[in-house]
């Protein structure tokens, strides 16, 4: 049952976020093609995306871990990944990036909460579509919250598209 729900989630992401994934890859490719770097900041379990990009079997070229936003230049691009679009730490970074004119992509689940969220700040935002568990349990709660799996799926979609763009330019 979880596999079926997960497959459906990936299909929804592909169907609804395809163009935003392509636009996000183009934005990040600007750093890879130019003189900048692609900095990645993942919050909580979303650090998995940063680890995959830097330490995985096929690292993302030109990628760096974002520890200090003060080193960023206008040639750099940033990928922010958080569980929810309302994550306060991610919003703090997004605000700082906007003030400094650093373009960025955000990946997170969009909730219906009022107030600021990453969608308001990011040049491109990709919705993981994960805001609750995928499966009901015996007492009516929802369990199985694959936010990092959805974000990794999105990361690979961006990575493959970005690599195609860079190959065309070279």
N, C-alpha and C positions, 0 to 999 in steps of 0.2 A: 504494500500500500504506500509506503514511504517513497519507494522508487517511482511509482506512478505519479505521485504528487510532485516529486522533484523534477521529473521529466516535463510535467506540465508547467512548472515554474520556469525552467529553462526555455521552453517554447514561448511562454508569455514575454520573457525578457527579449528574446530574439525578435519576436513579432512587433513589440511595442517600442523597443529601444534601438533598433537596427541603425537608424539614421543618426541618432545621437551618439552611438558608439563610433560610427564613422567620423563624425565631426570631432569627437573627442580625440580620436587617433590622429587626425590632422593637426589639432592644436598641440598635442604632445610631440608630434613629429617635428614641429617647428624648432624645438630645442634640440632634438636628435640630429637634424639636418644642419642647424645653425651652430652657434658657439655656446649654447646653453646645455643644461642638464635637466633630466626629468627627476624631480624630487618626489618621493612618496611618503605619505604619512598615513598610517593605519592606526585606528584607535581600538583598544581592547582586542577581541578576537580577529579584528580586521588587520592586525599586524601580519597575518598570514599572507596577505597580498604583497606587502613590502618584502617579506622573507622570500616569497616565490620569485619576485622580480630581481632580487639581489643574490639569493643563495640557491635558487632552483637549478635544475639540470640545464635549463636554457635561459640564462639571465637576460633581462632586458638591457640592451646596450644603452649606455649613457644614463642609466638610472642610479640614483643615490638615495640614501635614507635622509629624510628631513628631520634634523635635530635642532637646527638653529636657522630660523627664517631670516635673520639679519644678513646672512651671506648671499641671499638670492639676488639675482640681477634680472633685468628686463628680458634677457635672453632665455632665462629658465622658465620651466613650466612645472606645475605641481599637480599631483593626483592625491586627493584626500578621500579616505575610505572610512566610513563609520557605520555603526549598526542602524542608527536613525538619522534622518536629516536634521533633527532638532538637537543633536549632541552638542552640549555647551562648549566643549573643548574644540571640536571641529569648527563650530561657529566663530569662536575666538580667532582661530587661524584664518578662516575665510575672510573675516573682517580685516585682519592685518594684511592679507594678500591683496584685497581690494584697495585698501588705502595706499599700498605700495605699487599698484598697477601691475601685479604679477598674475598672468592668466592661469586659471586652474580648472581642473575637472573634478567633480565630486561624485562619489558612488555611495548610495545609502538608501535605506527604506524610507519612503515618504508616508508619514502619518497624517491624520487629519487634525492634529493639534494646532491651536492658534499660535501666533508669534512667528518670529524669524526662523527660517530654516535654510539649509544649504542651497536649495533651489533658487532662493532670492539672490544669492551671491555668486554662485559658480558660473563660469562661462558656459559650461555644459554640465548638466546633472543627469546621471543614469540611475534610475530607480531599481533597486534589487527586488522590489515587490514582496519583500519579507518583512512583515510587521507583526506577525503572530505565528505560532506553531502551525505546522501543516496538518497534523493529525489530531483528532479528538481522542482523549483517553476515557477511562470508565466513569470518571466523575464530571465529564463535560468540559474539562480544560483542554487547551490546545497545546500539544508538545511537538518537538522536532522543529527547531528553529534554525534552519540552515543558512543564516545570513552570510557566513564566510564562504560557503560553497557557492552561493549566488554571486558574491563579489569576485571569487576566483574565476567563475565562468565569464563574467564581464571583463575581468582583467585579460584573460586569454583572447577574448574577442577583440579587445583594443590592441593587444600586443600583435596579433596576426595582421591586423589592418595597418598598424603603424609600420611594421616591417615591410609590407607591400609598398607603402608610400615611400619609405626610405630607399628601397631597391629601385623604384622607378626613377628617383632623382639621381642616384649614383651612376 
